[in-house]
Amino acid sequence: MAMTSDDGSGRPEEEHVWGGLTMWRAAVSEMDNNAYLLRCSSTGELLLVDAADEAGRLLALVAHAGGDLRTVVTTHQHWDHHRALAAVVAATGASTACGADDAAGMPVPPDRVLAHGDVVRVGEVALEVVHLRGHTPGSVALAYRDPEGPTQLFTGDSLFPGGVGNTKNPGQSFDSLIEDVTTRVFDVYDDDTVVWPGHGASTTLGAERPHLPEWRARGW
């Protein structure tokens, strides 16, 4: 089930109910960052992916969800994905997590550092950690293998409709990112997997898979 509403700020919010998990997407900031709030259907426990901005709005969403925010996972260290992290953590007492190689760049020292193959839990729901190197050294995606439907994949800025994330700045690597996205995402998850990126609209792996050779050839 999916529902779209408007919170009065002009930015839409989506709600999706899957097997064992509810997800709300909030688009925040002038950069259209996506923040994703996940709720375990059995326990009510909450997990937030990217406290990107607008702490008050994110806390209102937590209140709307009606559960206990236990964890905030930051997909990568870029400033636009963690501007509200300190405020959200201060208000809720939530623990923090991010990729190990991005930990030094975070405004709040992480309580847990994540590696490829780790599992993050929200209540009774397991989220697989996928380390995707290239946009930042420690970028991570989270995969929820819905027992009743397609896998849901939260990719930060590593994968979008139409290509991988930006790798044009110092310290970034297109070769690393395209290799990890190919071997750790497209080679692992099915075509009906839904991709929820760090900005903008969702897509599916099936829609993007035919374009992998094009992305490699153009180098971005």
Buried (B, 14 or more C-beta within 10 A) or exposed (E): EEEEEEBEEEBEBBBBEBEBBBBBBBBBBEEBBBBBBBBBBEBEBBBBBBBBBBBEBBBEBBEEBEBBBBBBBBBBBBEBBBBBBBBBBEBBEBBBBBBBBBBEBBEBEBEBBBEBEBEBBBBEBEBBBBBBBBBBBBBBBBBBBBEEEBBBBBBBBBBBBEBBBBBEEEEBBBEBBBBBBBEBBBEBBEEEBBBBBBBBEBBBBBEBBEEBEEBBEEEE
